[in-house]
Every structure is written in structure tokens, then in C-alpha cells.
Amino acid sequence: MVFFKNKKILVKIFKVIFLTIMLFSFIFYIYMFFSQKKEIIKSLSLEANSIANIIVYVNTDGIILNDGYKILDYSKNFMEKDKSIKSIIFSKTNEKNYVIKRDTWSYENKIDDTYTNLEKDQPSYKIIYSPILKEKVFHYVFPIIFSDTKWGWLHISVSLDKYNKLLENMYGNFIMFFLLILFIIICLSYFIAKLFAEPIIHLNEITKNIAKGQFELRSNYKSNDELGELANSFNHMLQKIELSHKELKKSNKQLKSEIQKGFRREALLIQQSRLAAMGEMIGNIAHQWRQPLSVITTAASGMKLIKELGINEDKKAEVEKLTGIINSSNYLSKTIDDFRNFFKEDKEKEYFNIKQKVEDSLRLVKDTFEFHFIKVEKNYTTDKKAYGISNEYSQALLNILSNAKDAVILNKIKEPKIKIYSFEKDNYVCLRIEDNAGGIKNNVIKKIFDPYFTTKHKSQGTGIGLYMSKVIIEQNMHGKLEVENSKEGAVFTISLPIKKNTFE
């Protein structure tokens, strides 16, 4: 083992060669093992076949004439002579079965399926657990056929003593063979590894000295193979290194200067990226705030008008409007925090109820929908929870609801309606939002999720809402956001996984 010390390349080459040869040897060993085992079973089947032919031949008259006494007498005598036979079963077609063991025999109307499953047109055999003998045996089934007429099957259960003894001998031989092969493989691997590693180790020692500044050293390894060419190339390389060493020193200062410039450029790019992300976030916040601010303005203006006109509004309606203002205000505050953490990787995911999130979102747009006489139809057909970021899911849902609302208003639908229903499909919890605004034009639907793409006036939208919804659902939560047209209008489908993805 001293030779291996500080010679890692030798150890690596040795391991590769050793494992490669060992792998092929092991495959060959396994193949030989199963082949030998198969041959042992085949030899047992040949012996059993000879026994079966003799028993059937001698008992031909007894089988045809259904002479049970003759069948039993000869079978018992045969079993006395051949101690390896544990049991004999004559399974006659549509008749009772003779079950013969060493110490007893019986008639059976039916034998266990373990036996009948082996009854085929050709002889069959298998090592089974015998329900009659309560032990493992080699079971051979021989079809009884006279003059092309099938009379039944002969079942012979043979002891596994011979089989186990042959296996034991085979194990011993294979172990001795394996140890011998292992010794040969180790010696051969060591010899080959040493042959390949010594020139590389020599070059490595020279390289260490060169690292200390001794550029005058050269390799003295001579050979006509690739390693000899490597040594020559190495010496040629040393000459070039020695010549270029001085040039490297001269260019060192210039290189440091360029590196510093590169650092400054990289810092500038990072700053620009941060500013772009900040600008996008501000646009997103502005887009998200339009709806809640509209709710607050509408509710507050309505209350002010009622007070100015001196109309006595019932307290319940007033409380509902104030609650809507409070909820929208809280949402405005929460949106800032949510989008501040939007690009962070530490956002927590959880299992949440889709129905609850839909109801929470609808409460935020309730007043606006009622103001524009928009009816909402809901149908929840699953109670499975989805896995994702619940608050971001609500943001995406609000974007889609807002677009549906704008579509029915823009197209002046007389009876505006939005259908919402949930269902389960392919391990996803799906939410389908459908409006009756007539659908999206074919030249527009392909671009609907592109950033800054909008068909609205700039005062009504920035084109960020659906793009951010796509990012939230697909990139942040590994779900799917799809759009299509139905007979009545546009259909948006949000699909989230029921279970946590394995790659998260």
C-alpha cells in the first residue's frame, strides 16, 4: 500500500480498471449461476419425465379401466423403491383424483389450484409449496394421452434434497472461482494502472516544481506511444511558458485595470435591472389599485350624495359600504407588501381552499359588479385544496375578474354575466371564469398574456395584469393559466397542482 501513497491518479486508474473488469466478471458470474441453476432444474425434469413415462406405461390398463387398486398398488411400490418421490396424483378428466403419499392415499373430488394451474397440453414443472405435503417440492405434471385421447394428468412431487445438494456444491464452486477471479483482477488492474499512471505521476512532479518557478525542468520520459507524445508536448509547452512568463508580468497591470472596469459595468447592469424591476412593480401596483380605488370612490361618493340630499339610509346599507371601503383599503395596503416580496424566492407556499379565495375576491368587487348589474353564477364541484401562494392566486383571480368586467361593459352587454365553477382534472384543481362579452378576437387572443399588450385606453390599463397573472400561476406556482373562446365569451382557466411538485 506504500506505493499508493500520494499517487491519487494511480488509485483512480486502478479503481476504474478494477470496477470495469469486476462488473463484466460479475455479469458473467450471474449468467453462469442462473444457467447452472437452470441446468439443475432441467436435469430434475428429465428424471421426472422418465419416472412419469414408466408410471403411465405400467398403469395404462388401470387408467383406461379405472382400476384404482392397480394404480394404487404400483404407485405405492414405485414410491418405496424411489425415496425421492414424495407424492403421486392421478388427476383424471371429469373423475375423482387419486392422491397417493408415502403413508396414505385418498380420493379427492378436486385438487388444489396450485396443481391444476400446471395442467397443460405439454409436460410442465415448477418448484412449488405443496399444499398436501406442507413443504417445498419439485412438481412435475405429465399429460396422460392414449390414442390422441387425453385421460388426465400425472402429478409427481419430488424431494428437493438432491436439488439443494447440487445447489450447495454449485455455491461452493462458484465462491472458489470468484475468489480466484478476484485475485487475478486485482493483480491485473494494479499492473495496468501502474503502467499508465507512472508517466503521469512523473509529469505531475515536474509540474509542482514548475509552479515554484523552476521553468528549466524537462520531462525525460521516452516512448513511442501517446504518453511519449504527451511528454514531448509538455516539454515544448514549458519552453513557451518560460518565454511568455515575462510577457504575463507586463500585462498584469493592464489586466487588473480591465477587471476593475468589468466590475463597474457589472454593477451598473445590476442597478439597471433593479430599477427595471422596481418600475414594473410600481406599474403592477397601479394596475391592482384601480379596482379597489374605484370601489372606495364609488362607495364614498354615494354616501356623500345621500348625506347632502338628506336621505335617511338604513344603517345596514351604510355599514356594508363602509365595510367595502375598509376591505378595499386593507387590500391596497396588503398589495404593497405582496408585490414587494413578489420576486423573492422565500415566498411560502401552502395548501389553500379555492372556494374561499374566490369568495374573498368576489367580496372586493361586489359593489362594482352590482353597480354595473353584473351577475355572478358559481358552481363548486370539488373541495380539494390546491398547493401554491394563496395571496398571489387572489391577485391573479382579481385581474381576470377585472378584465371580464371591463369586457362586458365595453361591449355594452344588456345582461352581463360571469360564470365561475371549479373542478378537478389530472391532479389539478381548476377554476374556470367565463364571461358573455362575445369573446376575444383571433388576432388578439395569441398576444393576451404578452407584457404591456392591451386593447384598452392607457387610462384604463397598462397591459401588465394578465401578464403578471400568467407569471404568478405558471412560474411561481407551477400551474397553468389558459384562455379560449366559448359561444358566449372568453374563458380563462386557472389550474393548480393538488400535490406539491417533486422538484420544488
CORCOR-V503178 format. One record per helix or strand of 2 or more residues. SS is the DSSP state (h for helix, s for strand). FROM is the first residue (numbers start at 1). TO is the last residue. If there is no record, write none. Layout:
ss=<SS & SS>
from=<FROM & FROM>
to=<TO & TO>
//
This chain:
ss=<h & h & h & h & s & s & s & h & s & s & s & h & h & h & s & h & s & s & h & s & s & h & h & s & s>
from=<2 & 8 & 60 & 68 & 85 & 97 & 105 & 113 & 124 & 135 & 149 & 161 & 226 & 315 & 350 & 354 & 375 & 385 & 390 & 417 & 428 & 442 & 465 & 480 & 490>
to=<4 & 58 & 64 & 81 & 92 & 101 & 108 & 116 & 130 & 146 & 158 & 211 & 309 & 340 & 353 & 371 & 380 & 388 & 410 & 425 & 435 & 445 & 476 & 485 & 497>
//
